[in-house]
Amino acid sequence: MGDGSEPIENDEYLYRRILLQYYDPSQGSEPSPNAFHPRDYDKTEISVFRAKYVTPEQVAQNDRGKRYYVAVLRAGDLRDNGIEVVPRIEGHEQGHAELLDLKSENRRTDAVEEAQQLLARKLCLEVLGPFPR
């Protein structure tokens, strides 16, 4: 296994941490598109984590005392739908990657809104958790 800087293969699974408020299992299997909305602090693109380096439980761990769900995505599905994913390990945890063009400076554009809908409604394979802090 590499150090996480190698290209992401199309068959790789990716994890996205989701706040509890963005997924209600009693309402269906899809998370809210807001689970993929870039925040003010997303100066680069929004984060995902490579399943070959981390577990869903590790992705959900945090120092803010919050519980999270974890969305499962496949890199090739994202690429097939125009969403590029690249490794970004410098200054981040092992297995960190980012979804290109989904960042704070363009978060209010139609393209980002469409990508959020696509990620939540079509590309999210499943949602795991919730995981304890």
N, C-alpha and C positions, 0 to 999 in steps of 0.2 A: 504494500500500500504506500502511496506517495505521501507528501506532506500537506496535501489539500490544495496545492497551487496548480495541479495538473488539470487539463480540460475536463469538464463535466460531460460524461457520456449520456447519450439519449435515454438509456435504460436505467439511469440512476434515479432513486427516490429522493425527494426533498421534503423537509419539514418547515412549516411556518407556524410560529407561536401565535395563538389567538386568545385575546381576552375573553373571559366568560360571557360578557355582554354581547359578543358577536357570534355566539352559537347557542341555539336552544334546541336540544335533541327532540323535544316534544313537538317542535314545529317542522321537523323534516331532517334530512341528512345534509343539507347545504348550510355552510356558514354565511353570515352576512357579507356582502361585498365590502363593508367597512373593515373587515379583517385584513384586507389587502390595500387599504387606503394609506398612502404615505403621510407621515406625521411631520410636524415642524422639525423634529430632530433627524429626519431622514435626508440629510444633506447629500449623501450619495444615495444609491437606490435602496429599496426595502430589502430586508434580510430574509434569507432562508438558510437552512442547514442541510448538509449532505448526510443522508442516512448511513453511508459507509463509514462515517466518522463519529456520529453521535446517535444516541437513542432518543426517542420522544421524551422520556423522562428528563434527560439532560437538557434538552431544548426548553422544557417548561420550567426548569430551575431558575430562580431569580432571587435577588436580595431585597425586593420590594414587598415581600410577604404576600404576593398575589398567586392565585391558582390560574392555570391556563389549560386550554385545549391545544391540540397540535393538528394542523391540517397536513395531509399527505398529498404530494404532487409528484408527477414524473417529468423529468427534464425534457424528454422528447415531445411530450404532449404540449408543453409550454412553447417550445420552438416551432412546432407544427402550426401553432396559432399566433405566431409573431412576437412571442415574449422570450427574449434572450436571457439566459442565466449564466453568470460567470463566477468563478471562485474569487474571493476577496479575503485573503488570510492576514494580510499585513495589518497589525493592530487589532485583530479580532481573534475569537476563539477558533480552535481547529474545526474544520468543516464549514466555516462561514462562506456564504455565497450571496449574491445579490441579483435581483431581477432588474435588468436594465430599463431605463426610461420611466421607472416608477419612483419618483422622488418628490421632495417637498416643493421644489420650485415649479413643478408642472402638475401638481396634484389636482388642480381644478379644471383641467382640460378634458375635452370629450374623449381623447385617446386613453387617458388614464382611467376615466370612468368606465369605458368599455372594457379595458383590461381587468378592472376589479370585478365587473359582472361576469366576465368569462372565467376568471380564476375561481370565483365562488360557485357559479352555477354549472360549469361544465368541466373544469380541469381539476377540481378538488376531488380526489379519489375516495377519501374518507376523513373523518375527524376522530381523533383519539383523545381519551381523557374523560374528565378533567384530571389533571395531575396535581398532587400536593406541591406546596412551595418547595 
